[in-house]
Amino acid sequence: MAAEAPPTQHPSEHPTEHEVLNPATEEVVATVPATTREQTATAVARATAAQRTWAALAPGDRAKMLRAFAATIDQHIEELAQLEVREAGHPIANARWEAGNVRDLLDYAAGGVERLTGSQIPVAGGVNITFAEPLGVVAVIVPWNFPLPLAAWGLAPALAAGNAVLLKPAEATPLTALRLAELGRAAGLPDGLFQVLPGAGPVVGEALVDHPGIAKVVFTGSARVGKQIMARCAGQVKRLTLELGGKNPNIVFADADIERAAAAAPSSFLDNTGQDCCARSRILVQRSVYDRFMELLEPAVQSFTVGDPADPATAMGPLISAAHRARVRSYVAEDTPAAIRGQAPTGKGFWYPATVVEAAPGDRVAIDEIFGPVAVVLPFEDEADAVRLANDTAYGLSGSLWTRDVGRALRVSRAVAAGNLSVNSHSSVRYWTPFGGFKQSGLGRELGPDALAAFTETKNVFISTEEN
């Protein structure tokens, strides 16, 4: 999920270029030209021509090109990671993992190209076969919180399935996407097959969503903007995948390893400075161990290292922008009593301290996706109460539960309305397993063995064997 987009403006009010700021220093990293509606239409035409050539290649040749793309990225991991540090403020260790994730996704998708097969279905009087046909041109619209991995989530399977991709990065973080496109061309991808169109959402994003030459839209971002895109796609019955927000529970039962659960909790909502749709920002603790858990949680939060993203020892960097920091502050002002409040650098940069608040279920801080380093802690009485609280949200993306009881782990996992759950851990995302949400957290699934199928149409062909 990305932070809310700015209010819609008339296209003429949008600048012709955009400054990219380093969130840790507020220095201008680069100035990037903004794509116009006319340029977007031209890009769709180029992508349409490139896609026909790409889809006509033998599957083995497409797979080789994707592996060459992955190998080229592998040679530039550090460069991409350093770009991610400068434009997104991610700690360097995280950024290196993110760049490597793009490489791994392309390798994984390449392995599926030659396995994207149809089927033969027994029928009377002939032979019935199916084909997995590519959609055409796919628009991938990504947010600023994980610019590299989320670009690859749509890019890799879409290309592998025989489609062209037009990638629209967030205004705040276009640099890694632009570099990916350059590396794709260097690896030998056909001209026009993968293009990056930086610019404003109400200009480029809307132009892509509305263009009849776009067969599918993949959007990761806020629920508000996702609903708007869904409505715009409805007019053309356009395919789409939506990965939206989350207000995810971290459920700690009394029979859990409380020390381990408390030690793991900070990373579950502070990773990427809480700018993560999978952040476990609602910590639900069984009342009988509530006080003990809070005693253990405080030193764990305080020890979470905040500072220069370029320092390998840093675990948490700044928020993405001044505007987003103001939004986070609106939920927990600096003078608001907090159960736990960590430290953050002063001076330049969009810093905000790790914060834990004790709240009631109906409080705004316990309902809205804050998208910052803020968690609320709520007590519960028993298993039924834990499930009720966990499901008391419009979202259903991810969550964790901590217990030594295997039966309880299975019961609660089935009862919680979320697409991605972890037991005695906070792991949500692996590129070889499916990812997606329930309720207002989105539509469709990304990643995993079926990712390529989401970028195809099934065509059924019957061939008569009857004599004329």
JOBELQUI-V985891 format. One line per field, one symbol per residue. ss: DSSP state (h for helix, s for strand, l for the rest). phi: phi as a letter, one per 40 degrees, with the letter a starting at -180 (. if undefined). psi: psi as a letter, one per 30 degrees, with the letter a starting at -180 (. if undefined). A space follows every 10 residues. Layout:
ss = ???
phi = ???
psi = ???
This chain:
ss = llllllllll hhhlllssss sllllllsss ssslllhhhh hhhhhhhhhh hhhhhhllhh hhhhhhhhhh hhhhllhhhh hhhhhhhhll lhhhhhhhhh hhhhhhhhhh hhhlllllls sssllsssss ssssllssss slllllhhhh hhhhhhhhhh lllsssssll llllhhhhhh hhhhhhllll lllsssllll hhhhhhhhhh lllllsssss llhhhhhhhh hhhhllllss ssslllllss sslllllhhh hhhhhhhhhh hhhhllllll lssssshhhh hhhhhhhhhh hhlllsllll lllllsllll lhhhhhhhhl llllllllls slllllllll llllssssll lllhhhhlll lllsssssss llhhhhhhhh llllsslsss sslllhhhhh hhhhhlllls ssslllllll llllsllssl lssllsllll lhhhhsssss ssssllll
phi = .bcdccdcbc dcccccabcc bcccbgccca bbcccccccc cccccccccc ccccccccdc cccccccccc cccdcbdccc cccccccbgc ddcccccccc ccdccccccd ccdcbcbcab bcacgibbbb bcccchbbcb bbcccbdccc ccdccccccc chccbbbbcc dcbccccccd ccccccchcd dgcbbbbcic dcbcdccccc cccccabbbb iccccdcccd cccccbfcca bbbbcabccb cbcccccccc cccccdccbb dffgcaccdc cbcbbcdcbd cccccccdcc cccccbidcc cdccbabccc accccccccc cbccccdbca bcbacbgchc cacdbbbcac dccdccbccc gacbbbbbcb cadccccdcc ccaccacaib abacccccdc cccccccaca bbbfabcbbb ccbcbibcfc cibgbbggcb ccccbbbcbb bbbcbccc
psi = kllkllkklk effklflkkk kjfffgkkel kkkkkleeee eeeeeeeeee eeeefflkee eeeeeeeeee eeeefgeeee eeeeeeffgk keeeeeeeee eeeeeeeeee ffefgilalk kklkgakkll kjkleckkkj jlafeieeef efeeeeeeee fgllkjkjll efifeeeeee eeeeeffgkk kfejkkilak efdeeeeeef kffjfkkjkk aleeeeeeee eefefghkkl kkjbakikkj kjlfgljeee eeefeeffff khhgikfgki fjjjkkefge eeeeeeeefe effjkkajff kffkfkalle leeeeeeeff ejlfgkkkek kalkllakli kklkkkkkll efkeffelje hahkkkkkll eaeeeeeeee gilflheall kjlfjeeeee eeeffkilfj kkkhlgkekk fgllklllbg faklkllafg eeffglkkkk kkjkgkk.
